[in-house]
Amino acid sequence: MKGMSCYRIVLATLLVFFVMAIPALAAVGCDLNDPDRDVARFFPDSSGYKTSYVSIDKRGGDTMLKRVEKRLGDRFHGIYETIDVPYTIYEIRKGTQKIGYIHGVNQKGAYGGIQVFVALDTTGRIRSFYIQKMTSQWAKKLRDPKFGRQFVGLTLTDFDSYDPASGKASGKLTEIRNPASEAEQDFRASLRALKKNLILMDEFVYSPEKGRP
């Protein structure tokens, strides 16, 4: 009986730790590995940056989530896309002037997580596109700066036509070339992540700045 009581205590303790760990597993954020270095690389003329943390549940809850999913053309799912995921926004400054933002998101790829970052000017136009992390044998090709440069100058409007499920698009996105034909799933995942990134930045930053809900 004494042994059984100890067993129950250990089991109960493990259960408590498991329950406590669930929220941590459910909210996977995305930060720059080296913010000082990366900010200087994306914005050579910057003099500093400010970091803020936002989430869908704190900003708009279920209403915002449904709106983001509708704009994305896909449902959120998995540990990378829970409503409480913390998003890190780097506001870039040149003296007292705001000159842009850097923001990243996590995305499920074919073999693991992908971290997709985008540097934007104050109007939401892409200055740089960067895959910080990708678990794939074709990662080198997709992380090549030549691939990222294809997105420079594009805006969220250019991604309105992109369908994450089919990979179909129109307009300027049809000019984007996959540098690794063997990694079509990761190529599509990268585009989905970029579209999601731009939508979230519009929801968190650009629309509020323009007075839109």
Number of C-alpha atoms within 10 A of each C-alpha: 6 7 8 9 10 11 12 12 12 12 11 12 11 12 12 11 10 11 10 11 11 10 13 11 10 16 18 18 19 21 19 18 10 8 14 11 12 13 23 15 12 20 23 11 14 18 14 17 21 11 12 10 11 14 19 22 16 12 13 16 13 13 11 18 20 15 14 20 14 11 17 24 18 15 12 16 10 11 19 22 21 17 20 19 23 22 24 19 22 22 20 27 19 15 12 8 10 16 18 23 27 28 21 29 26 26 25 21 20 16 12 12 17 25 23 26 23 24 24 27 17 15 12 20 19 22 21 22 23 22 22 16 16 23 16 17 10 16 17 14 16 21 18 13 14 11 18 17 15 16 22 15 14 17 17 18 13 16 23 17 18 22 18 19 11 8 15 12 17 13 11 13 18 10 11 14 11 15 17 15 12 11 19 14 13 27 22 20 22 24 20 24 24 26 24 27 22 26 22 23 22 18 20 19 15 17 12 11 11 8 7 9 10
